[in-house]
Amino acid sequence: MGRGGGKRRGRPIHGWLAIHKERGMTSTRVVERVRQVTQAAKAGHGGTLDPFSEGLLPVALGEATKTLVHVLEGEKSYRCWVSFGSETDTCDPTGRVIQEGGTIPEPAAIEQALGRFVGEIEQVPPVFSAIHVDGERAYEKARRGEIFELEPRKIIIHDIRLEQMDGPIACIAVRSGKGAYMRALARDLGRFLGCPAHLDRLLRTRTLGFSLEEGVTLERLEALVAERRFEEVLFPMDRVLDDIPALRLRVDAWHKVKNGQAVWLDAEGFESGTVRLLNPEGRFAALGELAGGTASDSRRLCKLRRLFHQA
């Protein structure tokens, strides 16, 4: 999970923003602008988008930044514009052209080829990536012109389909698991079809459970803050933890949890593992760990994993 923010003086704001990042901005710069606009004391993003990319960039504020390490890097959805006819060293429009030519494939050929990329596949990340190689980022070595190879990684493509073809550019919708590079996907699709290709444009439409329809631009965020309507687009801290079951605590159990004590809870129907703990008012307050047992056990021991403070 990406960060892009640290603790500084500011307002104690806790929650998530679904920022619609515009093309040309770095993810770190987006976090800086969010902090400036909201005056939040702490902020961090939930997954980097390259500067040329656009779309959803969830930003955590305050105590919500503590959820970053607990967020399961699940499915992400993209719309990819693949440009056939040239491959670049970065696999995107910002790079140097390293191969040109080939015959632009027909839509039917592209649709047939896409089946090759569904399921668990091996993918070699672009050399211009943040992967560590010999103690430094791969892109740092690539920028110096060093020649090196990255090991292939197993990724999962859940769904991929051609939406539209406009000249040499194919618009492709992709739903993938963690670690998949859309730039590498465009590169490999071109190589498979015998026509060099690169990713011309990328729009992330879904991540961490947020959809593009929930996204807000920085310009819109600034207007809402000025109108004192910022809370309209601030999601609760545990929005990204919806896949973790929740238990509401009674007053006595809540006091023990706040003091770091393990508590016995009525947890029939819950499997062992991580649970969200809600305070007596029903607000998310902590993450706990249910001890081993079965879902049929009526009483289970719960240990505190992390407490979330809210002003």
N, C-alpha and C positions, 0 to 999 in steps of 0.2 A: 504494500500500500504506500502511495506517495504521501509525502508530508507537505513541505512548502510553507511552513509557518512555525513560529515559536511563541513563547510566552512573553508578552509585553504589557505595559500599562494600557488599560482601556476598560470598556464596559464588560460586565460579567454576562455575556450572552451565551446561551447554551442551546444548540440545536443544529440542524442541517439546512443548507441552501442547495437547491438544484440549479446551479448556474448553467446557462446556455452560453458556452464559450464561443466567441467569434474567431474567425480565421485570422491568424497573424500574431496572436498573443500566446505567450508561454503560460503553462499552468501555474508556475510560481508567481508570475505577474498578476494573474487573475486573483490568486489568494491575497496578494498585497493590496489590490484594489478593493476587494471585499472588506478587508480589515480597515482600510482607510475610510470607506463609505459607512460602515456600520460602527466603527470605533471599537470593534471587538478586541478583547485582550489576547485572544488566542485563536488561531485558525490553521487548518490544514486540509489538503484535498484528498479525495478518495480514489486516486487513479489518474496517472498522467495522460494528457492528450498532447500530441506533437503540435508545435506552433501552426503548421499548415492545416491542422485538423480543426473541426468545430463540433459543437454539440454538447452533450451533458458532461459536466464536471462537478460532481457533488463536493461541496465544501463544508467541513465540520467546524463549528464554532464552540469555543469554551470547552466544557466538560465532554462535549460530543467527540472531541479529538481523541479521547481515551477509547472510543469504540473502534477506532481504526484497526487496532491490533486484533480485534475480535471479529471483524467483518470477514465473512467467507467470500473469497473472490469467486463469485458465481458467474452466471451467464451475463454476457454483454451482447448488445445488438448494434449493428452498424449498417450504414448505407455507403457502399464503396463505389467510386467512379474510377474504373480501370481504363487507362489510356493505352491502346495498342499501337505499336510502331516504334517504340523506343524504351530501353531499359536504362535506369540511372543508378549511380553507385549508392544512393540513399534509398532507392526504391520509391521515391516520391518526386514531386515537381521541383524541389529545391536543389536536387543533386546534379551531378555532371553526367551527361549522356555517355554510356559505355557501349551501347549496341543499338543499331537502328536497322530498319528494313522489315522484311517479312510481309506476308499477305494478311490483311485484316480479316480475322475469322468471322464467319457468318454466325448469326444468333443461335442457330440450331447446333453448330459445332461447340459454341460456348456452353450452351445448356447441357450438352452431353458431357463435356469435360468437367463441369462443376461436380458431377457425381463422384469423380475421383477424389474430391476433397471433403467428402462427408464422413463423419465418424472420427475415430482416433487415428491421427496421421502424424508423421514426423515432419517437422518444419525447422529449417535452418534460419535463425533470426538474421535480420539485416546487420551488416558490419557496423553501420551507423545506428547503434542501439546502446542502452545503458547497462548492458550485461558486463559483469566484471571479467576481465581477462588479465591474468598476471598482475593483479592488484590495482588495476585501473579500468575505467570505462572503455568499452570497445570503441565508442565514437572518438575518444581521444587518440587512440592508436590509428584509427582510420583517417582522421584529419591530418595526421603526420605522414600519411601515405604508406604506412606499414602494411605489409601483406600478411594476413593471418586468416585462419578459418575458425568458425564457431561450430560447436557440436550441435547436431540436430536435437530437437526437443519434441517430446510427445505433447500434442495439443488435441483438443476436441472441437470439431465443427459440428454443431447440432443441426444446422439448417443453412442452406445456401441456394440462392435462386437468382436468375436473371430477371430484372424488372423492366429494363429498357435498353435499347441500343441506339445511339445517336452518332453516326459516322464511326470514328475509331474508338469511341468511348462507350463502355458498357457499364450500366448502373446495376450493381449487384447488392442484394440484401443478405446479410450474414448474421447468424446467431452462434456465438462461440463460447467456449469455456475460457478459463484464465490462461494467460501467457501467450495467446495467439496474436501474431503480428499481421495486421491487414496489409501492410506494405509487402511483407514476404509472400502473402497469399497472392497478391497481384503479380508479383515477380514470377512466382511458380506457375501461375495460370498461363502467363505468356509463354514461358518455356515449354510447358506441356503442349501448348497449341502450336509451337514453332514460330511464334511471333513475339518479339520482345515487348514487354509491357511494364508499366509502373503505376502506382496509385496516384491519380491526379487530384482526387478530393476525398475526404473522409468525414462522415457525419455520424457521431455516436448517438444512438436514439434511445438506448436503455442501459442502465448500469446501477448496481447496488439497490435494485428495486425501484428506482426512479425512472419515469418515462419522459420523453422529450416534451410532452404536453405540459408537464409540471415545471419545465425549465423557465428561468427568468434571466434576461440579459442584464449586464452590469448597468446599462443605461436605465432600464426599468427598475432595478434595485435601488439605484440612486434616487429616482423619483419617489418610490415608495417610502424610503427613509425620510425624505424631505416632507412627505405628507403624513408622517407618523403612522404609516400602515405597514411597516416592516414585518410585523408578526404574521401578516397574511401569507407570506411565502416562507416562513420559518417552520421547518418540520421538527417534530420532537426528536430527542436524542436517540431513542431506540427504534426510529423508523427503519434503520438499516439492519436491525436485529429481529425483524418480524418472523424470521424462520426459527427463532429460539422461543420455546414455550415460556409462558409467564405465570407467576404465582403471586397473588396479592397477600401481603403479610398483615397479621393482626398487630395491634399496638405493642404488645409485650415482645413479640418476635422481632418487630422492627427495631425496638430499642436495643435488643441484643445484637442484631446485625450491624447497627451503626457503630457498636463498640467492638466489632470484629469477632464476635462470638459465633460459634456454630449453633444452629437451632434445629429442633425437630419440627417438621412441617407435615400438614395433611397434604400428601402428594400422590394420592391414588390416581392412577391413569398416566403418570409421568414416568418416562424412562430415566435412567441414570444419565448424568451429564450436565451440561450448562443450562441454567434457567435464568430468565429475567425475573428480578424481584421488584415488585411494585410496593410502594409505601401504603399505609392505611387509606390514603386519599386516592389511591389508584395511579399514582405517577411513578414512572420508571425511576428507580433509585440505586439499583445494584445488580451485579451479576453474581450468581451463586453456582455451586456445584453440588448436585444431588449425589449422595453416596450410592454405592452399588446396591442392587435389589431388583425387584421386578415392579412392573406397572400396577400389579395387584396389591402391593404393600400399601397400607393406609398411612403409615408414618415413616418418614424418611429423614435422615440427617442431612442438613444443608450447610455447607461451608462457604464463607464469603470469598469471592474471587476478586471483585473490584467494587469499590463504593464510588458513586457519582455524586458530587456535591453541586447543589444548585442554590444560587442566591435568592 
